[in-house]
Amino acid sequence: MQSILEVGRASSLGTQTTKANIFKDMIERSADASALWKQSAQAWIKSQGDRGDWSRREILDPALETLLGDVRDLQILDVGCGEG
């Protein structure tokens, strides 16, 4: 499969490659990337077990809790990306 850059170069050289082919290629690559990301997310979830990521638990969470202070009775929106 040609890269988008290669397809663009071929198009500028007068071959029969069209913009539609370029966009079709982009959509196919996007679907492939999405499927791989979902597989990766599942592997990550499985590797974390019941307790989660050590560095998050032991380093990041305590630092965030210190920065946030007392959050009792507050509404908090977590906009983290999660596992993908």
N, C-alpha and C positions, 0 to 999 in steps of 0.2 A: 504494500500500500504506500502510495506517495505521501510525503508530508504536504501540508497546505502550501508551504513556501514553494516546494517543487511543482505543485499543480499550478500555482500562480505564475511561475516562471514559464512553464510549458504553454500556458494560455497566452502570455505576452509574446511568445515566439510563433504564434499563429497556428497552434495545434487545435484540435477539435474540443479541447477541454472547455467546459462552460462554467459559469458561476453556479449553476444548479449542482453540478458535480462537486464543486468545492464545498457547498453547504451540505450536501449529502454526506460527504466524508467527515465534515465537522460533527454532524449529528451522530454518525456511527461511532466516532471516537468518544464523544460525550457519553453515549450509552455504555461503552466499554469501561470508561473511567468510573462511571457511577456503579456499575456492577462490582468492579474491583474494590471500590471504597466500601461498599456494603460488606463484602467478604472480609476486608481488613477490620472493619468495626466489630464484626462478630468474633473474630480471632482475639481482638483486644478485650472485649467483654469477658470471653472465656478465660483469658490469661489473668484477669484481675481477681477472680474468685469472689468470695463473700466480703472481703475486707477492702478491696479496691487497691489502687496504686499507692505503694509505699511513699513515694516522694510527695504525692498530693496529701496523703494522710499525715505525714510527719513534718513536712516543710511548708507546703503551700497553705493548707488549712489553718494551722496555728498563726501564720503571718496574717492571713485574711481576717481571722477572728480578732486579732489584735487591732488591725486597722479599722474594722467595723465597729468595735466596741459592743455595747449592750444593744441587742436588736430585739429584745423582748417587746411584744405588742406592736411591732412594726410589720408592714407588708413588704416583702422583698421579691423582686423579679429576678430570677436567675436566667441570664441570657447566654450561658455557656453553650458550647457546641455539642457537648456530650460525646458520644461515640461515633458520631458521623451522621 
